[in-house]
Amino acid sequence: MFWVIAEHGPHAGYVRNIQRCPDVRLKLRRGWRFAWVNGTAHLLPADDPYARQRHLSRWHPLRALNLAVVRIMGTNLLTIRIDLHTSQGPNTLRETGERRAHQRAAPPPTPPAAPLDLVPARHLVPDPDGPS
């Protein structure tokens, strides 16, 4: 499970995106590497975001600093729970980078167009009404 506290609640762009489509993808650190993990986001308007922040920031000074900034800057806090889909294999950045590089590759060259069927000049018939 992954938790997010939206500072501006339903007015945040990513919250509106989640309302339209709850399928999300997170970039998480696994050891020294990062991996993309799929998940499903759930908006929890009934949850107490202040209590959730206190619980999440316990014993971690950087999270406590983040808690203070979010409380100062936030206008309408909203809790978001993301259920991670861990059954799928990890999608590492190396795999993603290779896939993107493949997608960026130039398309295969198209074969040259067939030459136009031109009528040889000796077969042209002059126009009797036109200049000779």
C-alpha positions as CSV (number, residue, x, y, z in Angstrom):
1,M,0.0,0.0,0.0
2,F,1.2,3.5,-0.8
3,W,-0.3,6.7,0.8
4,V,-0.5,10.2,-0.7
5,I,-1.9,13.3,1.0
6,A,-3.2,15.7,-1.7
7,E,-2.6,19.3,-0.5
8,H,-5.4,20.8,-2.6
9,G,-7.8,18.0,-2.4
10,P,-10.2,17.5,-5.3
11,H,-8.9,20.6,-7.0
12,A,-5.5,19.0,-7.7
13,G,-5.0,17.9,-11.3
14,Y,-3.8,14.4,-10.4
15,V,-6.8,13.9,-8.1
16,R,-9.1,14.7,-11.0
17,N,-7.2,12.3,-13.2
18,I,-7.6,9.6,-10.5
19,Q,-11.4,10.3,-10.4
20,R,-11.5,9.6,-14.2
21,C,-9.2,6.6,-14.2
22,P,-8.0,5.1,-10.9
23,D,-5.3,3.0,-12.6
24,V,-1.9,4.6,-11.7
25,R,1.8,3.9,-12.1
26,L,4.4,4.8,-9.5
27,K,8.1,5.1,-9.7
28,L,9.5,3.4,-6.6
29,R,13.0,2.8,-5.4
30,R,14.0,-0.8,-4.9
31,G,17.5,-0.8,-3.4
32,W,19.6,1.3,-5.7
33,R,17.3,1.0,-8.6
34,F,14.0,2.5,-9.5
35,A,11.0,0.5,-10.8
36,W,7.6,1.3,-12.2
37,V,4.8,-0.4,-10.3
38,N,1.2,-0.4,-11.3
39,G,-1.6,0.2,-8.8
40,T,-5.2,1.3,-8.2
41,A,-5.8,4.6,-6.4
42,H,-8.7,5.2,-4.0
43,L,-9.8,8.6,-2.8
44,L,-10.7,8.5,0.9
45,P,-12.6,11.7,1.7
46,A,-13.8,10.2,5.0
47,D,-10.2,9.6,6.2
48,D,-8.6,12.1,8.6
49,P,-5.5,13.4,6.6
50,Y,-3.9,15.0,9.7
51,A,-4.0,11.7,11.6
52,R,-2.7,9.9,8.5
53,Q,0.2,12.3,8.2
54,R,1.1,11.9,11.9
55,H,1.1,8.2,11.5
56,L,3.2,8.2,8.3
57,S,5.8,10.7,9.6
58,R,6.5,9.0,12.9
59,W,10.2,8.4,13.5
60,H,11.2,9.9,10.2
61,P,12.5,13.5,10.3
62,L,12.2,14.2,6.5
63,R,8.6,13.0,6.5
64,A,7.9,15.2,9.6
65,L,9.3,18.2,7.6
66,N,7.1,17.3,4.7
67,L,4.1,17.1,7.1
68,A,4.7,20.6,8.3
69,V,5.0,22.0,4.7
70,V,1.9,20.2,3.6
71,R,-0.1,21.6,6.6
72,I,1.1,25.1,5.9
73,M,0.6,25.1,2.1
74,G,-2.4,22.8,1.9
75,T,-5.9,24.1,1.5
76,N,-8.1,21.1,1.4
77,L,-6.2,17.9,2.4
78,L,-7.4,14.6,0.9
79,T,-6.0,11.1,1.6
80,I,-5.3,8.8,-1.3
81,R,-4.6,5.1,-0.9
82,I,-2.8,3.3,-3.7
83,D,-3.0,-0.5,-3.7
84,L,0.1,-1.8,-5.5
85,H,-0.2,-4.6,-8.0
86,T,2.8,-6.6,-6.8
87,S,1.7,-9.8,-8.6
88,Q,3.0,-8.3,-11.9
89,G,6.7,-8.5,-12.6
90,P,8.7,-5.4,-11.8
91,N,9.1,-3.0,-14.7
92,T,12.6,-1.6,-14.2
93,L,13.7,1.6,-15.8
94,R,16.3,-0.4,-17.9
95,E,13.4,-2.3,-19.5
96,T,11.4,0.9,-19.9
97,G,14.4,2.7,-21.4
98,E,15.0,-0.1,-23.9
99,R,11.3,-0.1,-24.8
100,R,11.3,3.7,-25.3
101,A,14.5,3.6,-27.3
102,H,12.8,1.0,-29.6
103,Q,9.8,3.1,-29.9
104,R,11.9,6.2,-30.8
105,A,13.8,4.3,-33.5
106,A,13.1,5.5,-37.0
107,P,10.5,3.6,-38.9
108,P,11.8,1.2,-41.5
109,P,12.4,2.9,-44.8
110,T,9.5,2.7,-47.2
111,P,10.2,1.0,-50.6
112,P,10.5,3.5,-53.4
113,A,7.4,4.3,-55.3
114,A,6.8,2.4,-58.5
115,P,7.9,4.5,-61.5
116,L,5.2,6.2,-63.4
117,D,4.1,4.5,-66.6
118,L,5.3,7.0,-69.2
119,V,4.3,6.7,-72.8
120,P,7.3,6.9,-75.1
121,A,7.4,10.1,-77.2
122,R,7.2,8.2,-80.5
123,H,3.7,7.0,-79.6
124,L,2.3,10.5,-78.9
125,V,-0.2,11.6,-81.5
126,P,-0.1,15.4,-82.2
127,D,-3.3,17.3,-81.6
128,P,-4.8,18.2,-85.0
129,D,-6.2,21.5,-83.8
130,G,-3.1,22.6,-81.9
131,P,0.1,24.1,-83.1
132,S,2.4,21.8,-84.9
